[in-house]
């Protein structure tokens, strides 16, 4: 039987089956691996020990834990000292005279573990991108918002640090 020979009523009856089949295929390709990782992770946490793992899995887990610790330690600081020295550090990083910095020392969010501040850079797009890359090397950039105001391109950058 050819698909062109089917009537509209027969084709409409096939739509729910085709949808269910495509949903199962999508789940197999995308969600099953994620669900399997979540189940394995929860079993690891429930057991509390890493003795059931083979050596390659232990090596991978210790590597991931050490990377997470280095990232956390890189972006941890004394919150008072970090906020008071933020403008000074930013002015040393942003060395281009064509880029303007606007900074108000008020909290950007109310998370009790982190301190966040907003900085607005204004100037030419190419120099803004270069300065943003330099800022990303020194600070944890949580978000970047680009907008145009009075013919100039501005980047609103939210930098963050973990409180010690």
Backbone bond lengths (Angstrom), bond angles and torsions (degrees), N, CA, C in turn:
res aa  C-N    CA-C-N  psi(-1)  N-CA   C-N-CA  omega(-1)  CA-C   N-CA-C  phi
1 X - - - 1.440 - - 1.530 108.77 -
2 X 1.274 116.51 129.33 1.445 123.85 -177.80 1.536 109.22 -89.40
3 X 1.334 116.12 148.20 1.455 120.22 -178.99 1.527 111.64 -65.83
4 X 1.320 116.38 -31.63 1.463 120.16 179.59 1.532 111.87 -70.12
5 X 1.307 117.42 -22.10 1.460 121.05 -178.54 1.529 112.38 -82.33
6 X 1.335 117.71 -13.35 1.460 120.59 -179.86 1.518 110.21 -72.97
7 X 1.309 115.66 147.11 1.464 120.44 176.91 1.527 109.29 -82.31
8 X 1.334 115.80 168.18 1.463 119.64 179.10 1.526 111.31 -62.65
9 X 1.302 117.13 -35.92 1.467 120.77 179.13 1.533 110.10 -63.63
10 X 1.334 117.36 -42.57 1.458 120.85 179.38 1.529 110.95 -68.01
11 X 1.325 116.78 -38.54 1.463 120.03 177.84 1.525 110.77 -66.13
12 X 1.327 117.80 -39.92 1.461 121.05 178.34 1.521 112.15 -65.06
13 X 1.329 117.38 -31.21 1.463 120.68 177.00 1.528 111.59 -72.27
14 X 1.328 117.19 -24.38 1.461 121.20 179.02 1.530 113.09 -80.20
15 X 1.325 117.07 -18.73 1.467 120.59 -175.65 1.534 112.79 -59.87
16 X 1.346 121.36 -47.88 1.481 119.37 179.34 1.523 112.73 -61.84
17 X 1.329 117.41 -36.61 1.463 119.81 179.01 1.532 111.02 -68.90
18 X 1.321 116.24 -39.69 1.462 119.94 177.99 1.529 110.40 -65.39
19 X 1.339 116.79 -39.35 1.457 120.82 178.11 1.528 110.77 -64.34
20 X 1.320 117.15 -45.22 1.465 120.81 179.55 1.525 110.81 -63.81
21 X 1.318 116.62 -40.74 1.463 120.53 178.99 1.529 110.34 -64.28
22 X 1.327 117.72 -44.15 1.465 120.31 -179.89 1.530 110.83 -67.38
23 X 1.323 117.79 -33.50 1.457 120.81 176.85 1.523 111.21 -65.16
24 X 1.314 116.97 -42.05 1.467 121.04 178.17 1.528 110.19 -64.63
25 X 1.311 117.42 -43.06 1.464 120.72 179.34 1.525 110.85 -63.27
26 X 1.323 117.35 -43.32 1.469 120.95 178.13 1.525 110.87 -63.08
27 X 1.324 116.76 -40.81 1.461 119.34 179.52 1.517 110.90 -63.81
28 X 1.310 116.36 -41.70 1.463 119.85 -179.55 1.512 110.72 -63.21
29 X 1.329 117.31 -43.53 1.455 119.77 -176.51 1.526 113.70 -77.94
30 X 1.306 118.77 -30.72 1.459 119.73 -173.05 1.522 113.66 -111.65
31 X 1.309 118.07 -53.72 1.454 120.46 -167.99 1.520 114.25 -86.52
32 X 1.318 117.80 -23.77 1.463 118.37 -176.83 1.518 111.64 -65.60
33 X 1.334 118.31 -38.08 1.466 120.49 179.48 1.523 110.74 -67.62
34 X 1.308 116.45 -41.22 1.458 120.28 178.29 1.521 110.73 -64.54
35 X 1.327 116.89 -44.44 1.457 120.54 178.98 1.525 110.48 -62.44
36 X 1.326 116.84 -39.60 1.462 120.71 179.18 1.532 110.45 -64.39
37 X 1.338 118.65 -41.76 1.462 121.39 177.92 1.523 111.73 -65.18
38 X 1.322 116.99 -38.24 1.466 120.15 178.69 1.529 110.35 -65.40
39 X 1.319 116.88 -41.74 1.464 120.54 178.74 1.519 110.42 -64.31
40 X 1.331 117.96 -43.60 1.460 120.73 179.37 1.525 111.40 -64.52
41 X 1.334 117.18 -40.38 1.457 120.64 179.66 1.525 111.17 -65.94
42 X 1.333 116.45 -42.66 1.466 118.41 179.12 1.523 111.49 -66.11
43 X 1.325 117.81 -34.96 1.468 119.32 176.28 1.520 110.99 -68.34
44 X 1.327 117.81 -34.29 1.463 120.76 175.94 1.520 110.86 -63.55
45 X 1.321 116.35 -42.89 1.460 119.78 -179.23 1.523 110.73 -69.36
46 X 1.329 117.89 -39.74 1.465 120.59 179.94 1.522 111.57 -65.38
47 X 1.326 116.93 -40.08 1.460 120.06 179.92 1.520 111.08 -70.92
48 X 1.322 116.74 -39.07 1.456 120.04 177.35 1.502 114.77 77.43
49 X 1.295 118.27 -4.44 1.466 119.16 178.64 1.525 109.29 -127.17
50 X 1.290 115.01 155.04 1.458 121.26 -179.74 1.527 111.31 -105.39
51 X 1.334 117.56 17.14 1.461 120.40 -176.70 1.522 112.45 -72.25
52 X 1.331 117.70 -25.04 1.457 120.20 -177.87 1.523 112.94 -79.12
53 X 1.331 117.05 -8.77 1.455 120.55 -177.47 1.517 110.69 -87.03
54 X 1.323 115.86 151.49 1.455 118.15 174.00 1.531 108.87 -81.86
55 X 1.311 117.49 175.22 1.460 121.93 -171.78 1.528 112.52 -65.28
56 X 1.324 118.65 -36.04 1.466 119.70 -178.31 1.530 111.11 -67.22
57 X 1.345 117.23 -38.86 1.454 120.10 178.18 1.526 110.77 -68.51
58 X 1.343 117.75 -37.11 1.460 120.12 177.39 1.521 110.52 -63.85
59 X 1.330 116.49 -41.04 1.456 120.41 -179.87 1.529 110.55 -64.26
60 X 1.320 117.06 -41.80 1.465 120.72 179.42 1.525 110.41 -64.90
61 X 1.336 116.94 -43.56 1.462 119.86 -179.65 1.530 112.02 -65.24
62 X 1.323 117.21 -42.28 1.463 118.70 179.41 1.523 110.86 -66.84
63 X 1.329 117.63 -34.87 1.464 120.29 176.12 1.517 110.65 -64.59
64 X 1.333 116.71 -44.07 1.467 119.70 178.95 1.521 111.47 -64.32
65 X 1.337 117.39 -41.45 1.459 120.26 179.09 1.527 111.19 -64.32
66 X 1.328 117.03 -41.15 1.462 119.29 -179.42 1.527 110.96 -68.09
67 X 1.343 117.93 -37.88 1.463 120.29 176.41 1.518 110.89 -64.03
68 X 1.330 116.18 -40.63 1.459 119.46 178.69 1.526 110.76 -64.54
69 X 1.317 117.12 -39.28 1.459 120.19 178.64 1.518 111.99 -66.08
70 X 1.340 117.68 -38.95 1.460 119.45 179.11 1.521 111.10 -68.35
71 X 1.336 117.37 -37.74 1.463 120.06 177.60 1.518 110.17 -65.37
72 X 1.329 116.33 -43.53 1.466 120.30 179.77 1.515 110.88 -64.35
73 X 1.327 117.42 -41.86 1.462 119.22 -179.48 1.522 111.76 -70.28
74 X 1.345 118.05 -30.65 1.463 119.99 178.93 1.513 111.75 -66.83
75 X 1.317 117.09 -36.86 1.458 121.07 -176.34 1.525 112.32 -104.45
76 X 1.327 117.94 26.76 1.462 122.27 174.38 1.516 108.67 -107.46
77 X 1.321 115.71 142.45 1.463 119.76 179.56 1.521 109.47 -162.69
78 X 1.332 114.78 166.47 1.451 120.64 171.90 1.523 107.14 -70.99
79 X 1.324 116.84 122.48 1.463 120.37 -170.63 1.528 112.74 -64.39
80 X 1.321 118.49 -38.64 1.463 120.48 -179.27 1.519 111.61 -68.43
81 X 1.317 115.81 -44.71 1.459 119.54 179.49 1.527 110.69 -66.95
82 X 1.337 117.04 -37.45 1.464 120.67 -179.47 1.524 110.90 -64.56
83 X 1.338 117.15 -44.53 1.464 118.94 -178.70 1.517 111.95 -69.89
84 X 1.309 117.80 -35.05 1.466 118.92 -179.53 1.528 112.14 -73.78
85 X 1.315 117.83 -29.41 1.465 121.15 -179.60 1.519 113.23 -97.32
86 X 1.320 118.23 2.27 1.464 120.43 -174.26 1.520 111.92 -64.78
87 X 1.305 118.05 -45.65 1.461 120.69 -178.16 1.528 110.71 -66.12
88 X 1.313 117.03 -38.98 1.462 120.52 177.90 1.528 111.05 -63.60
89 X 1.328 116.82 -45.06 1.463 120.08 179.26 1.518 111.37 -66.10
90 X 1.324 117.41 -39.01 1.458 120.47 178.92 1.520 111.51 -66.15
91 X 1.321 117.40 -39.54 1.462 119.26 179.47 1.518 111.06 -67.39
92 X 1.326 118.45 -28.67 1.461 120.26 174.83 1.525 111.41 -73.37
93 X 1.339 116.67 -35.06 1.461 120.24 179.94 1.524 110.63 -74.11
94 X 1.330 116.48 -46.43 1.458 120.79 -178.52 1.524 107.43 -83.82
95 X 1.307 115.42 90.40 1.458 120.67 -174.16 1.521 112.93 -92.88
96 X 1.328 117.59 -12.20 1.454 121.32 -177.49 1.529 109.82 -77.22
97 X 1.328 116.51 129.98 1.464 120.65 -178.92 1.521 112.37 -72.53
98 X 1.327 117.64 -18.63 1.457 120.47 -177.36 1.522 112.51 -81.31
99 X 1.337 117.50 -2.64 1.464 121.94 -179.49 1.523 109.17 -109.27
100 X 1.315 115.88 124.87 1.454 120.68 177.48 1.523 111.08 -97.03
101 X 1.330 116.15 145.04 1.471 121.77 179.93 1.523 108.17 -115.87
102 X 1.328 115.69 131.40 1.460 121.38 172.31 1.525 106.69 -120.66
103 X 1.325 115.87 127.42 1.458 119.91 -175.51 1.524 108.74 -143.40
104 X 1.314 115.97 128.91 1.459 121.54 173.86 1.528 106.19 -121.08
105 X 1.318 116.28 127.22 1.458 120.74 -174.50 1.526 110.13 -82.13
106 X 1.334 115.71 69.64 1.460 120.17 172.63 1.519 108.13 -132.10
107 X 1.303 115.29 151.34 1.451 120.49 -174.33 1.524 110.72 -66.35
108 X 1.342 115.38 136.63 1.466 120.09 -179.92 1.518 111.64 -90.29
109 X 1.336 117.54 -22.41 1.463 120.43 177.60 1.522 108.95 -148.71
110 X 1.325 116.01 173.10 1.461 120.59 -173.71 1.517 112.77 -117.82
111 X 1.322 117.68 38.61 1.451 121.16 176.88 1.531 108.63 -81.35
112 X 1.328 117.98 135.71 1.459 120.20 -176.01 1.525 112.92 -80.00
113 X 1.341 118.97 -12.14 1.460 121.03 179.21 1.515 113.68 -96.42
114 X 1.319 117.50 -20.48 1.456 120.43 -175.18 1.525 110.92 -127.19
115 X 1.319 113.85 159.93 1.455 121.90 173.06 1.520 106.17 -119.25
116 X 1.330 116.01 129.99 1.459 120.48 -178.21 1.520 109.91 -128.46
117 X 1.327 115.48 142.12 1.449 121.79 177.15 1.525 108.84 -135.21
118 X 1.326 115.41 148.62 1.461 121.95 176.81 1.514 109.96 -101.68
119 X 1.316 115.66 136.52 1.455 123.25 176.64 1.510 106.87 -127.37
120 X 1.320 117.03 138.92 1.462 120.95 177.42 1.518 108.00 -114.72
121 X 1.332 116.07 120.93 1.458 122.45 174.46 1.515 108.00 -103.33
122 X 1.319 117.11 136.64 1.462 120.26 178.45 1.520 108.88 -130.73
123 X 1.328 115.09 143.54 1.456 120.02 179.79 1.508 111.63 158.98
124 X 1.326 115.63 -153.98 1.455 123.25 179.99 1.534 108.44 -82.86
125 X 1.332 116.41 145.59 1.457 121.27 -172.17 1.531 112.62 -58.19
126 X 1.321 118.41 -46.06 1.470 121.18 -176.84 1.523 111.46 -61.70
127 X 1.334 116.81 -43.19 1.459 118.93 179.67 1.522 111.11 -71.01
128 X 1.334 116.91 -33.10 1.470 119.23 177.65 1.521 111.13 -64.05
129 X 1.322 116.85 -40.65 1.465 120.31 179.71 1.524 110.55 -65.43
130 X 1.329 117.57 -41.49 1.474 120.88 178.36 1.527 110.77 -63.46
131 X 1.328 116.48 -43.97 1.456 119.56 179.95 1.525 111.70 -67.64
132 X 1.330 116.73 -34.54 1.462 120.29 177.02 1.523 110.98 -64.29
133 X 1.323 117.30 -40.05 1.469 120.32 176.90 1.524 111.18 -62.45
134 X 1.335 117.16 -39.30 1.467 120.00 178.29 1.531 111.25 -68.25
135 X 1.321 116.82 -37.04 1.464 119.90 177.45 1.526 110.38 -66.56
136 X 1.339 117.34 -39.04 1.462 120.72 178.91 1.515 112.33 -64.02
137 X 1.326 118.26 -27.09 1.462 120.60 177.80 1.520 112.16 -72.28
138 X 1.333 117.68 -24.27 1.466 120.50 -176.07 1.520 114.11 -107.19
139 X 1.322 117.45 -27.87 1.457 121.19 -175.79 1.522 110.06 -125.52
140 X 1.341 115.23 160.95 1.456 120.70 171.95 1.519 107.43 -86.14
141 X 1.330 115.94 111.73 1.460 121.55 -179.12 1.520 107.63 -91.79
142 X 1.325 115.73 114.81 1.456 120.22 -177.52 1.519 111.59 -81.92
143 X 1.335 117.35 -40.88 1.460 119.68 -179.99 1.521 109.51 -154.13
144 X 1.328 114.07 154.40 1.462 121.80 176.53 1.522 107.33 -132.67
145 X 1.319 115.55 128.93 1.461 120.96 178.62 1.520 107.65 -125.18
146 X 1.318 116.34 122.82 1.463 121.20 178.71 1.520 109.11 -101.61
147 X 1.332 116.12 136.21 1.457 121.12 177.08 1.520 108.87 -151.97
148 X 1.319 115.76 162.68 1.459 121.38 -179.37 1.520 108.93 -111.76
149 X 1.328 115.14 134.46 1.454 120.72 180.00 1.529 108.41 -143.22
150 X 1.300 116.44 121.67 1.466 123.49 179.83 1.528 112.35 55.18
151 X 1.314 116.59 40.38 1.461 121.07 176.53 1.512 114.79 80.69
152 X 1.327 119.23 -0.86 1.462 122.37 178.07 1.520 109.66 -111.51
153 X 1.307 114.42 146.63 1.458 120.31 176.71 1.522 108.13 -87.35
154 X 1.315 116.25 132.64 1.464 122.37 179.24 1.518 109.70 -121.58
155 X 1.327 115.87 143.17 1.458 122.46 171.99 1.526 107.17 -113.96
156 X 1.342 117.46 121.67 1.458 121.19 171.16 1.529 106.24 -95.54
157 X 1.316 114.90 114.34 1.465 121.57 -174.90 1.516 107.99 -111.48
158 X 1.314 116.17 129.70 1.467 121.06 175.41 1.528 107.83 -105.92
159 X 1.331 115.31 113.10 1.461 121.03 177.44 1.510 108.82 -100.70
160 X 1.322 115.83 150.99 1.451 120.30 -174.04 1.530 109.89 -140.86
161 X 1.315 115.34 154.78 1.455 122.02 174.83 1.527 108.16 -143.95
162 X 1.323 116.33 150.03 1.458 121.92 177.39 1.517 109.05 -87.44
163 X 1.331 116.76 130.87 1.464 120.56 -179.19 1.517 110.89 -68.93
164 X 1.324 115.17 141.59 1.472 120.46 173.25 1.496 109.93 -86.77
